[in-house]
Amino acid sequence: MKWLGIFLVAGAIIAAGQAVAVVLGLAILIGLVIALFECPRELFGMIGLCLFGALMQAQPLAFIALVALMVIANMLRRR
């Protein structure tokens, strides 16, 4: 009987943790929607920076190629 109580308490703690995660996810989603209308330039800059960082972690060679392409485009734009 003692083990049943431990498992029930553990299940309740896990369910509460999932509920907190869902609430935080919804809060982030609402914040992103509000930011889309309030400051879209900063929001898209942040999303681009996050994608850039994700590319750096997932595909380092593609990241280096993208940086080189951006440097070349910047050099050509100055002419």
N, C-alpha and C positions, 0 to 999 in steps of 0.2 A: 504494500500500500504506500510505503514511503517513496518508492521509485515512481509510482504513478503521480504522486503530488509533485515530485521534482520535474517530471516530464511536462506536466500541465503548466507549471510555473515557467519553465523554459519556453514552451510554446507561446504563452502569453507575452513574454518578453520579446520574442522574435516577432510576433504580430504587432506589438507596439512599435518596434523598430521599423518595420515595414510601413506602418502608418505614418511615422515621422518622415521617412524617406519620400513617400508619396506627397506629403504636404510640402516638403522642401522642393521637390520637383515642380509642383504646381506653382509655387512662389517664384521660382526661377523662370518658368514659362510666362507667367503674368508680367514679371519684370522685363523680359525680352520684348513682349508685345508693347508695353508702355514705352520702352526705349526706342522701338521702331518708329513711333510717332513723335516722341520728344526730341531725340537726338540720333537720327538715322546714320549720319556720317560716322560718329563715334562707334555706334553699334556695329556697322559693317567693317570698320577698321579693326575692332576687337575680334570679330568673327574671322577676318582675314588673317590676323596675327595668330589666332588659335589654329587655323588650318595650316599656316606656315610652320608652326611648331610641331604639329602632328606629322606633317610631311618630313620634317627634319628627323623625327624619331623613327618613322616607319620606313622611309626610303632615303637614306643619306645621299646616295648617288643622284637621285632625281632632285634633291634639295640643292646640291652643288651645281647641277646643270641649270636650275632655275635662277640661282643667284648669279651665275655667269651670264645668263640671258638678260637678267635685269640690268647688270652692269653694262653690257653691250648696248642695250636699248637706251640707257641713260647717256652713254657716250655719243650715240648717233643723234639723240634729241638735242644735244648742246650745239651741234654744228649748224 
